[in-house]
Amino acid sequence: MKNDNRVILTLDAGGTNLVFSAIKGGEEIVKPITLPAHGNNLELSLGNIVKGFAEVLKGISEKPVAISFAFPGPADYPNGIIGDLGNLPAFKGGVALGPMLEDIYKIPVFINNDGDLFAYGEAIAGMLPEINKRLASSGITKKYRNLLGVTLGTGFGAGIVHNGQLYLGDNSSGAEIWVTRNALEPNVFAEESISIRAVQRVYSQHTGNESDRDLSPKDIFDIANGQKQGNAHAAKASFEQLGKVLGDVLANAVTLLDCNVIIGGGLSNAYPLFAPAMMEQLNGKISTYNGQNINRLGVKAFDLESSEDSKLFFQNEQKTITIPKSNKQVKYNCNKQIGIGRTHLGTSKAIAIGAYAYALNAIDNN
């Protein structure tokens, strides 16, 4: 990918902003351009999508071979049609966004979920290669090949990379993690506790002041850290609740996937505030009917943002054992463990790299 000279136009589309870029050789070649999403107005939203790509084209001298970008679901991604979006309600009823852009720019257009491309970018150029490089430098033969990426922001998204390939599912609906069950309120979906609105709601509930819902997560984060006036206890509680529900969702996902987890999105900046509650869920206990406690996971989860956990994760505890009825010996990776960490590339850059790699792969295998 680094030696590929083809240029791909990219976009990271969220409920609030549209971030445009251009990638060549796995690197951004323009300064990203950010425009408002206008999720409640289809004409303004489509206008800014066209405008953003046009602005990027002005900043590059080479002709792009494709457009590849992230857009929230549900969607018919293979056909480039966006469905009924909770965070971008203007697209309700189905909008043929991919075909529209192909008509305008006369190049192939590939659309995927932002969580998918975030995970793909981190698997190609972020968390996975960094972990494997560090393991190798420590003399550990184990190599990680799978990754769950989750994004925390206006919504709660995810993507799965298995053996270097995106897992999309038969209906382009793989890793729709936002609709998983909420551990605190089983009749409510998880995103209601893992999103910007969740942090705002819980903070205002604790303060008893409905107008506190107007505070941004950054404001609440600063209050929790004593950098802004407000109710620090309520601020900490809002992120702690997010971490608790997130940890429960990740525990269920890791039980099925057995892989490292990378966390991105705007709310990932509050990682130090929600990570303890998240890790407590992952490494906690679950009970039998007779009251016996067993580990929640079949693996041990390590917080790679913690220097202590990171040191333990990368310790070389491989054993050398003798093959029965032989004098030969083999190495034995006796520890079952996964790492949890915050985006290595930055969310938008990871999505852009994921989009770039996906487009090149699709063009080369067409």
WOBELSUL-V672875 format. One record per residue. N is the residue number from 0. PSI is psi in degrees with one decimal (999 if undefined). Layout:
N&PSI ; N&PSI
This chain:
0&-38.6 ; 1&-26.6 ; 2&5.9 ; 3&123.8 ; 4&3.1 ; 5&145.7 ; 6&133.2 ; 7&132.3 ; 8&137.1 ; 9&162.1 ; 10&134.9 ; 11&105.2 ; 12&122.4 ; 13&-178.1 ; 14&-18.6 ; 15&-48.0 ; 16&158.0 ; 17&122.9 ; 18&115.2 ; 19&148.2 ; 20&-178.5 ; 21&137.1 ; 22&138.5 ; 23&128.5 ; 24&29.1 ; 25&5.6 ; 26&144.2 ; 27&135.0 ; 28&3.1 ; 29&159.1 ; 30&127.7 ; 31&143.1 ; 32&126.7 ; 33&129.0 ; 34&152.7 ; 35&146.5 ; 36&-28.1 ; 37&54.6 ; 38&-15.1 ; 39&0.9 ; 40&105.4 ; 41&-42.6 ; 42&-44.8 ; 43&-38.6 ; 44&-48.9 ; 45&-37.2 ; 46&-41.3 ; 47&-30.4 ; 48&-46.3 ; 49&-42.6 ; 50&-41.8 ; 51&-45.9 ; 52&-37.4 ; 53&-39.0 ; 54&-40.0 ; 55&-42.0 ; 56&-33.5 ; 57&-25.4 ; 58&2.6 ; 59&154.4 ; 60&-15.3 ; 61&151.7 ; 62&127.7 ; 63&151.9 ; 64&-14.3 ; 65&165.0 ; 66&132.3 ; 67&125.2 ; 68&169.9 ; 69&138.1 ; 70&139.9 ; 71&154.6 ; 72&173.4 ; 73&149.3 ; 74&158.0 ; 75&82.1 ; 76&-43.0 ; 77&-31.3 ; 78&2.2 ; 79&25.6 ; 80&124.1 ; 81&135.8 ; 82&-149.8 ; 83&105.2 ; 84&133.1 ; 85&-37.6 ; 86&-13.4 ; 87&70.6 ; 88&-17.9 ; 89&-20.5 ; 90&7.0 ; 91&134.9 ; 92&-12.9 ; 93&120.4 ; 94&124.1 ; 95&72.1 ; 96&-43.5 ; 97&-53.3 ; 98&-35.6 ; 99&-46.1 ; 100&-34.1 ; 101&-38.0 ; 102&-38.8 ; 103&-46.1 ; 104&-8.4 ; 105&33.4 ; 106&160.2 ; 107&146.4 ; 108&129.8 ; 109&129.2 ; 110&137.2 ; 111&172.2 ; 112&143.3 ; 113&-37.1 ; 114&-39.1 ; 115&-48.7 ; 116&-32.1 ; 117&-48.9 ; 118&-41.2 ; 119&-43.9 ; 120&-42.7 ; 121&-30.8 ; 122&-31.3 ; 123&-43.8 ; 124&6.4 ; 125&-109.8 ; 126&-50.8 ; 127&-52.1 ; 128&-32.5 ; 129&-42.8 ; 130&-47.3 ; 131&-35.1 ; 132&-42.6 ; 133&-37.6 ; 134&-45.9 ; 135&-39.8 ; 136&-20.0 ; 137&3.3 ; 138&19.1 ; 139&126.1 ; 140&-15.2 ; 141&140.4 ; 142&129.6 ; 143&135.5 ; 144&-4.6 ; 145&153.5 ; 146&137.5 ; 147&121.6 ; 148&132.9 ; 149&145.6 ; 150&132.6 ; 151&117.9 ; 152&-127.5 ; 153&-36.2 ; 154&-170.8 ; 155&106.6 ; 156&171.4 ; 157&164.5 ; 158&152.8 ; 159&130.7 ; 160&124.2 ; 161&118.6 ; 162&39.9 ; 163&1.0 ; 164&145.0 ; 165&136.2 ; 166&110.6 ; 167&-22.7 ; 168&166.6 ; 169&-19.8 ; 170&22.2 ; 171&30.1 ; 172&19.7 ; 173&144.6 ; 174&32.1 ; 175&70.2 ; 176&-20.8 ; 177&-27.0 ; 178&7.6 ; 179&163.3 ; 180&142.2 ; 181&121.1 ; 182&-30.8 ; 183&-30.9 ; 184&90.9 ; 185&-20.6 ; 186&2.2 ; 187&146.4 ; 188&157.1 ; 189&-34.8 ; 190&-25.0 ; 191&-15.7 ; 192&-1.4 ; 193&74.8 ; 194&170.3 ; 195&-46.8 ; 196&-31.2 ; 197&-45.8 ; 198&-42.7 ; 199&-43.2 ; 200&-47.7 ; 201&-39.2 ; 202&-46.0 ; 203&-32.1 ; 204&-40.8 ; 205&-33.8 ; 206&-20.4 ; 207&14.5 ; 208&108.1 ; 209&-29.9 ; 210&-15.9 ; 211&-12.7 ; 212&-17.1 ; 213&-11.3 ; 214&144.5 ; 215&158.8 ; 216&-33.7 ; 217&-42.0 ; 218&-46.1 ; 219&-36.6 ; 220&-45.2 ; 221&-35.3 ; 222&-43.5 ; 223&-34.4 ; 224&4.8 ; 225&15.2 ; 226&-3.0 ; 227&146.2 ; 228&137.5 ; 229&-168.7 ; 230&97.3 ; 231&-38.0 ; 232&-44.8 ; 233&-38.9 ; 234&-45.6 ; 235&-39.1 ; 236&-34.1 ; 237&-38.6 ; 238&-31.1 ; 239&-40.5 ; 240&-41.5 ; 241&-46.1 ; 242&-36.8 ; 243&-46.4 ; 244&-40.3 ; 245&-44.4 ; 246&-39.4 ; 247&-43.8 ; 248&-44.5 ; 249&-35.1 ; 250&-42.4 ; 251&-41.6 ; 252&-44.7 ; 253&-33.6 ; 254&-35.4 ; 255&-37.3 ; 256&-30.0 ; 257&66.1 ; 258&166.5 ; 259&159.5 ; 260&130.9 ; 261&136.2 ; 262&127.6 ; 263&-166.2 ; 264&164.6 ; 265&-37.9 ; 266&-10.8 ; 267&-18.4 ; 268&-20.4 ; 269&17.1 ; 270&-45.0 ; 271&-24.5 ; 272&-31.7 ; 273&-14.9 ; 274&-41.7 ; 275&-44.9 ; 276&-36.3 ; 277&-48.4 ; 278&-32.1 ; 279&-37.7 ; 280&-45.3 ; 281&-40.2 ; 282&17.9 ; 283&-165.6 ; 284&159.3 ; 285&149.3 ; 286&155.6 ; 287&173.1 ; 288&-28.3 ; 289&9.0 ; 290&5.5 ; 291&132.1 ; 292&135.9 ; 293&161.1 ; 294&139.9 ; 295&-37.3 ; 296&155.4 ; 297&-2.5 ; 298&166.9 ; 299&130.3 ; 300&134.8 ; 301&136.1 ; 302&104.2 ; 303&-6.6 ; 304&-10.3 ; 305&127.2 ; 306&-36.7 ; 307&-48.3 ; 308&-40.4 ; 309&-41.4 ; 310&-42.9 ; 311&-39.0 ; 312&-38.8 ; 313&10.6 ; 314&140.3 ; 315&93.2 ; 316&26.9 ; 317&140.9 ; 318&153.4 ; 319&120.0 ; 320&155.5 ; 321&134.4 ; 322&129.0 ; 323&140.4 ; 324&32.6 ; 325&159.6 ; 326&-0.5 ; 327&152.7 ; 328&151.3 ; 329&157.3 ; 330&143.0 ; 331&113.8 ; 332&94.8 ; 333&-14.0 ; 334&127.2 ; 335&111.2 ; 336&153.6 ; 337&157.2 ; 338&143.8 ; 339&130.1 ; 340&174.1 ; 341&152.1 ; 342&133.2 ; 343&-28.8 ; 344&-18.7 ; 345&139.0 ; 346&-49.9 ; 347&-40.0 ; 348&-40.7 ; 349&-42.0 ; 350&-42.0 ; 351&-44.0 ; 352&-40.3 ; 353&-42.6 ; 354&-40.2 ; 355&-50.4 ; 356&-38.5 ; 357&-44.2 ; 358&-45.8 ; 359&-42.6 ; 360&-41.9 ; 361&-41.0 ; 362&-43.6 ; 363&-25.1 ; 364&10.2 ; 365&999
